[in-house]
């Protein structure tokens, strides 16, 4: 089952400690984090960490790690930019995403050069 952009924003808010389990965020909190989703995914694609084609259909294997990375990007919005635990989880999330993404099959034909 693919997860949505809304699920990702909720996960990031939960990771930040702003959203208690089972509650809905206020529109200000939601919109502040939602604005960071597209720049975050473009940044991850540009650095060849992971390619997310559709943020409304996120594969489950990427979801938790993306939630940590998005929470890391949103720390300054909530005044938590000096929290080393959030920064460490965001960095680990990027590393885990890169590991998962780099081990995927490419299905490309291997070109051999005979000497």
C-alpha positions in Angstrom: 0.0 0.0 0.0 1.4 3.3 -1.0 1.4 6.1 1.5 0.5 9.7 0.7 2.0 13.2 1.1 -0.4 13.8 4.1 0.9 10.6 5.8 4.4 11.9 5.3 3.6 15.3 6.8 1.9 13.6 9.8 4.9 11.3 10.3 7.3 14.3 10.3 5.2 16.2 12.8 5.0 13.1 15.0 8.8 12.7 14.7 9.2 16.3 15.8 7.0 15.7 18.8 4.6 18.4 17.7 1.7 15.9 16.9 0.5 13.5 19.6 -0.5 10.1 18.4 -4.1 10.0 17.1 -4.5 13.8 16.8 -4.7 16.0 13.8 -2.3 18.9 13.4 -3.4 22.5 13.1 -3.5 24.0 9.6 -0.4 26.2 10.4 1.7 23.3 11.5 0.6 21.1 8.6 1.1 23.8 6.0 4.6 24.7 7.3 5.8 21.1 6.9 3.8 20.5 3.7 5.7 23.3 2.0 9.0 21.5 2.7 8.0 18.2 1.0 8.7 19.2 -2.6 12.1 20.9 -1.9 13.1 18.0 0.2 12.4 15.4 -2.4 14.1 17.5 -5.1 17.1 17.8 -2.9 17.2 14.0 -2.4 16.9 13.4 -6.1 19.6 16.0 -7.0 22.0 14.4 -4.6 21.1 10.9 -6.0 20.0 9.7 -2.6 16.6 8.4 -3.6 14.2 9.1 -6.5 10.6 9.6 -5.3 8.5 9.9 -8.4 5.1 10.7 -6.8 4.8 12.0 -3.2 1.2 10.8 -3.2 2.3 7.2 -3.7 5.4 6.7 -1.5 6.6 3.2 -1.2 6.6 1.8 2.3 10.3 1.0 2.3 11.1 4.7 2.0 8.4 6.1 4.2 9.8 6.0 7.7 13.2 7.3 6.6 11.6 10.1 4.6 9.7 11.1 7.7 12.9 11.5 9.6 14.5 13.5 6.8 11.4 15.8 6.5 11.4 16.3 10.3 15.1 17.3 10.1 14.2 19.8 7.4 11.4 21.2 9.5 13.3 21.7 12.8 14.0 25.4 12.1 10.2 26.0 11.6 9.5 24.8 15.1 12.6 26.2 16.8 14.4 22.8 17.2 17.4 23.4 14.9 19.8 22.8 17.8 18.4 19.4 18.7 21.2 16.8 18.0 18.8 13.8 18.2 16.6 15.1 15.4 19.7 16.0 13.3 21.2 12.5 13.8 17.9 10.8 12.9 17.7 12.9 9.7 21.2 12.1 8.7 20.6 8.4 9.4 17.4 8.6 7.4 19.3 9.9 4.4 22.0 7.3 4.7 19.3 4.5 5.0 17.5 5.9 2.0 20.7 5.9 0.0 21.4 2.3 1.0 17.9 1.1 0.1 17.9 2.9 -3.2 21.4 1.9 -4.2 20.7 -1.8 -3.8 17.8 -1.8 -6.3 18.1 -3.7 -9.5 18.7 -1.5 -12.5 17.7 -3.9 -15.3 20.3 -2.3 -17.5 22.3 -4.3 -20.0 25.9 -4.6 -18.9 28.3 -3.5 -21.6 31.6 -5.4 -21.7 34.7 -4.2 -23.3 37.0 -7.0 -24.6 40.7 -6.2 -24.6 
